[in-house]
């Protein structure tokens, strides 16, 4: 009996197909007023013009020449289509949450109970000094990148005497977290 040759791509496809959830296709977007107009007029324009590009240009010209009152029926059709689309999307989202939420994997997922890491000395320094670097000399608010650069240069310019309180507080927070983890394990 000949051996079955399985490539890596085929293995990945087989694994993917068994593990993925089959979701229904998302509904197509609703048509705009212009598209309703084009759908109605395309046949008559295509009789006079042959190429697809010229048909599109002629339809765009006709739409531009149409006054607001003549466009109202198309806008009404578009509004109805938009409402129908939003209803279909709502139904689709409900079925997706039902499909995604079912199965063994969904029951196993739980929020992470892992403890948050304590802040470093630099992070404590930044949280304490962030308000002081929020604006520049002119009083304009700085962006996140500019604030971060200023805080980094301030930290770099600090000597050891300036950094000691932040380092001590960071080590204290780290020690407290370790103690709480040890006590939690003993229970």
C-alpha positions as a Markdown table, in Angstrom:
| # | Residue | x | y | z |
|---|---|---|---|---|
| 1 | Unk | 0.0 | 0.0 | 0.0 |
| 2 | Unk | 1.5 | 3.4 | -1.0 |
| 3 | Unk | 2.3 | 5.9 | 1.7 |
| 4 | Unk | 0.1 | 9.0 | 1.9 |
| 5 | Unk | 2.3 | 12.1 | 1.3 |
| 6 | Unk | 1.2 | 15.0 | 3.4 |
| 7 | Unk | 2.8 | 18.4 | 2.9 |
| 8 | Unk | 3.1 | 21.0 | 5.6 |
| 9 | Unk | 0.6 | 23.3 | 3.8 |
| 10 | Unk | -1.9 | 20.5 | 3.7 |
| 11 | Unk | -1.4 | 19.8 | 7.4 |
| 12 | Unk | -2.0 | 23.4 | 8.3 |
| 13 | Unk | -5.2 | 23.5 | 6.2 |
| 14 | Unk | -6.5 | 20.4 | 7.8 |
| 15 | Unk | -5.8 | 21.7 | 11.3 |
| 16 | Unk | -7.2 | 25.1 | 10.4 |
| 17 | Unk | -10.4 | 23.6 | 9.0 |
| 18 | Unk | -11.1 | 21.5 | 12.0 |
| 19 | Unk | -10.4 | 24.2 | 14.6 |
| 20 | Unk | -12.1 | 27.2 | 12.9 |
| 21 | Unk | -15.7 | 28.0 | 13.5 |
| 22 | Unk | -17.9 | 28.3 | 10.4 |
| 23 | Unk | -19.5 | 31.7 | 10.6 |
| 24 | Unk | -22.2 | 32.8 | 8.2 |
| 25 | Unk | -21.1 | 35.4 | 5.6 |
| 26 | Unk | -21.6 | 39.1 | 6.6 |
| 27 | Unk | -24.5 | 40.8 | 4.7 |
| 28 | Unk | -23.5 | 43.0 | 1.8 |
| 29 | Unk | -23.6 | 46.7 | 2.3 |
| 30 | Unk | -26.7 | 48.7 | 1.2 |
| 31 | Unk | -26.7 | 50.5 | -2.0 |
| 32 | Unk | -26.4 | 54.3 | -2.2 |
| 33 | Unk | -28.9 | 56.6 | -4.0 |
| 34 | Unk | -26.4 | 56.9 | -6.8 |
| 35 | Unk | -26.2 | 53.2 | -7.3 |
| 36 | Unk | -30.0 | 52.9 | -7.4 |
| 37 | Unk | -30.0 | 55.6 | -10.0 |
| 38 | Unk | -27.3 | 53.8 | -12.0 |
| 39 | Unk | -29.1 | 50.5 | -11.8 |
| 40 | Unk | -32.2 | 52.0 | -13.2 |
| 41 | Unk | -30.5 | 54.0 | -16.0 |
| 42 | Unk | -27.7 | 51.6 | -17.0 |
| 43 | Unk | -29.7 | 49.7 | -19.7 |
| 44 | Unk | -30.8 | 52.9 | -21.6 |
| 45 | Unk | -27.2 | 54.4 | -21.4 |
| 46 | Unk | -25.6 | 51.2 | -22.6 |
| 47 | Unk | -27.6 | 51.3 | -25.8 |
| 48 | Unk | -26.0 | 54.6 | -26.8 |
| 49 | Unk | -22.5 | 54.1 | -25.4 |
| 50 | Unk | -20.4 | 50.9 | -25.8 |
| 51 | Unk | -17.5 | 50.8 | -23.4 |
| 52 | Unk | -17.8 | 50.3 | -19.7 |
| 53 | Unk | -15.8 | 53.4 | -18.8 |
| 54 | Unk | -17.9 | 55.6 | -21.1 |
| 55 | Unk | -21.1 | 54.1 | -19.5 |
| 56 | Unk | -19.8 | 55.1 | -16.0 |
| 57 | Unk | -18.9 | 58.6 | -17.1 |
| 58 | Unk | -22.3 | 59.1 | -18.8 |
| 59 | Unk | -24.1 | 57.9 | -15.6 |
| 60 | Unk | -22.1 | 60.2 | -13.5 |
| 61 | Unk | -22.9 | 63.1 | -15.8 |
| 62 | Unk | -26.6 | 62.3 | -15.7 |
| 63 | Unk | -26.5 | 62.1 | -11.9 |
| 64 | Unk | -24.8 | 65.4 | -11.7 |
| 65 | Unk | -27.4 | 67.0 | -14.0 |
| 66 | Unk | -30.3 | 65.6 | -11.9 |
| 67 | Unk | -31.9 | 68.1 | -9.6 |
| 68 | Unk | -32.6 | 67.4 | -5.9 |
| 69 | Unk | -36.3 | 66.7 | -6.4 |
| 70 | Unk | -35.6 | 64.1 | -9.0 |
| 71 | Unk | -33.1 | 62.4 | -6.7 |
| 72 | Unk | -35.6 | 62.0 | -3.8 |
| 73 | Unk | -36.9 | 58.6 | -4.8 |
| 74 | Unk | -33.4 | 57.2 | -5.0 |
| 75 | Unk | -32.5 | 58.6 | -1.6 |
| 76 | Unk | -35.7 | 57.0 | -0.2 |
| 77 | Unk | -34.7 | 53.7 | -1.7 |
| 78 | Unk | -31.2 | 54.1 | -0.2 |
| 79 | Unk | -32.7 | 54.9 | 3.2 |
| 80 | Unk | -34.9 | 51.8 | 3.2 |
| 81 | Unk | -31.9 | 49.7 | 2.1 |
| 82 | Unk | -29.8 | 51.1 | 4.9 |
| 83 | Unk | -32.4 | 50.1 | 7.5 |
| 84 | Unk | -32.7 | 46.6 | 6.0 |
| 85 | Unk | -28.9 | 46.3 | 6.1 |
| 86 | Unk | -28.7 | 47.4 | 9.7 |
| 87 | Unk | -31.3 | 44.8 | 10.7 |
| 88 | Unk | -29.5 | 42.1 | 8.7 |
| 89 | Unk | -26.2 | 43.0 | 10.4 |
| 90 | Unk | -27.8 | 42.9 | 13.8 |
| 91 | Unk | -29.1 | 39.4 | 13.1 |
| 92 | Unk | -25.8 | 38.4 | 11.7 |
| 93 | Unk | -23.9 | 39.6 | 14.8 |
| 94 | Unk | -26.3 | 37.6 | 17.0 |
| 95 | Unk | -25.7 | 34.4 | 15.1 |
| 96 | Unk | -22.0 | 35.0 | 15.2 |
| 97 | Unk | -22.0 | 35.4 | 18.9 |
| 98 | Unk | -24.0 | 32.3 | 19.3 |
| 99 | Unk | -21.7 | 30.3 | 17.0 |
| 100 | Unk | -18.6 | 31.7 | 18.5 |
| 101 | Unk | -19.8 | 31.3 | 22.0 |
| 102 | Unk | -20.7 | 27.7 | 21.7 |
| 103 | Unk | -18.4 | 24.7 | 22.1 |
| 104 | Unk | -15.8 | 23.5 | 24.5 |
| 105 | Unk | -13.3 | 26.3 | 23.8 |
| 106 | Unk | -15.7 | 29.0 | 24.8 |
| 107 | Unk | -16.4 | 27.3 | 28.1 |
| 108 | Unk | -12.7 | 27.1 | 28.9 |
| 109 | Unk | -12.0 | 30.8 | 28.2 |
| 110 | Unk | -11.9 | 32.8 | 31.4 |
| 111 | Unk | -10.6 | 36.2 | 32.3 |
| 112 | Unk | -6.9 | 36.2 | 33.3 |
| 113 | Unk | -6.3 | 35.9 | 37.0 |
| 114 | Unk | -2.6 | 36.6 | 36.6 |
| 115 | Unk | -1.4 | 39.5 | 38.8 |
| 116 | Unk | -0.4 | 42.7 | 37.2 |
| 117 | Unk | 3.3 | 43.4 | 37.3 |
| 118 | Unk | 4.4 | 46.1 | 39.7 |
| 119 | Unk | 5.6 | 49.4 | 38.1 |
| 120 | Unk | 9.3 | 50.0 | 37.7 |
| 121 | Unk | 11.1 | 53.0 | 39.2 |
| 122 | Unk | 11.0 | 54.7 | 35.8 |
| 123 | Unk | 7.2 | 54.1 | 35.5 |
| 124 | Unk | 6.6 | 55.6 | 39.0 |
| 125 | Unk | 8.7 | 58.6 | 38.0 |
| 126 | Unk | 6.7 | 59.1 | 34.8 |
| 127 | Unk | 3.3 | 58.8 | 36.5 |
| 128 | Unk | 4.4 | 61.4 | 39.1 |
| 129 | Unk | 5.9 | 63.9 | 36.5 |
| 130 | Unk | 3.6 | 63.4 | 33.6 |
| 131 | Unk | 1.4 | 66.4 | 34.4 |
| 132 | Unk | 4.4 | 68.7 | 34.6 |
| 133 | Unk | 5.4 | 67.9 | 31.0 |
| 134 | Unk | 1.9 | 68.0 | 29.5 |
| 135 | Unk | 2.3 | 71.4 | 28.0 |
| 136 | Unk | 5.2 | 73.3 | 26.4 |
| 137 | Unk | 6.4 | 76.8 | 27.2 |
| 138 | Unk | 3.7 | 78.4 | 25.2 |
| 139 | Unk | 0.9 | 76.5 | 27.0 |
| 140 | Unk | 0.1 | 74.2 | 24.1 |
| 141 | Unk | -0.7 | 70.6 | 24.9 |
| 142 | Unk | 2.1 | 68.2 | 23.8 |
| 143 | Unk | 1.5 | 64.9 | 22.1 |
| 144 | Unk | 2.1 | 61.5 | 23.7 |
| 145 | Unk | 5.4 | 61.1 | 21.9 |
| 146 | Unk | 6.8 | 64.5 | 22.9 |
| 147 | Unk | 5.7 | 63.9 | 26.6 |
| 148 | Unk | 7.5 | 60.5 | 26.6 |
| 149 | Unk | 10.7 | 62.0 | 25.1 |
| 150 | Unk | 10.7 | 64.8 | 27.8 |
| 151 | Unk | 10.1 | 62.3 | 30.6 |
| 152 | Unk | 12.9 | 60.1 | 29.2 |
| 153 | Unk | 15.4 | 62.9 | 29.1 |
| 154 | Unk | 14.3 | 64.0 | 32.6 |
| 155 | Unk | 14.9 | 60.5 | 33.9 |
| 156 | Unk | 18.2 | 60.3 | 32.1 |
| 157 | Unk | 19.3 | 63.6 | 33.6 |
| 158 | Unk | 18.4 | 62.6 | 37.2 |
| 159 | Unk | 21.2 | 61.6 | 39.5 |
| 160 | Unk | 21.1 | 58.7 | 41.9 |
| 161 | Unk | 19.8 | 60.8 | 44.8 |
| 162 | Unk | 16.8 | 61.8 | 42.7 |
| 163 | Unk | 16.1 | 58.2 | 41.6 |
| 164 | Unk | 16.5 | 56.6 | 45.1 |
| 165 | Unk | 12.9 | 57.2 | 46.2 |
| 166 | Unk | 11.4 | 55.7 | 43.0 |
| 167 | Unk | 13.7 | 52.7 | 43.2 |
| 168 | Unk | 12.8 | 52.1 | 46.8 |
| 169 | Unk | 9.1 | 52.4 | 46.2 |
| 170 | Unk | 9.4 | 50.1 | 43.2 |
| 171 | Unk | 11.2 | 47.4 | 45.2 |
| 172 | Unk | 8.7 | 47.8 | 48.0 |
| 173 | Unk | 5.8 | 47.2 | 45.6 |
| 174 | Unk | 7.6 | 44.2 | 44.1 |
| 175 | Unk | 8.2 | 42.8 | 47.5 |
| 176 | Unk | 4.5 | 43.3 | 48.5 |
| 177 | Unk | 3.4 | 41.5 | 45.4 |
| 178 | Unk | 5.7 | 38.6 | 45.9 |
| 179 | Unk | 4.5 | 38.3 | 49.6 |
| 180 | Unk | 0.8 | 38.3 | 48.4 |
| 181 | Unk | 1.6 | 35.6 | 45.9 |
| 182 | Unk | 3.3 | 33.5 | 48.4 |
| 183 | Unk | 0.5 | 33.9 | 50.9 |
| 184 | Unk | -2.0 | 33.2 | 48.2 |
| 185 | Unk | -0.3 | 29.9 | 47.3 |
| 186 | Unk | -0.3 | 28.8 | 50.9 |
| 187 | Unk | -4.1 | 29.1 | 51.2 |
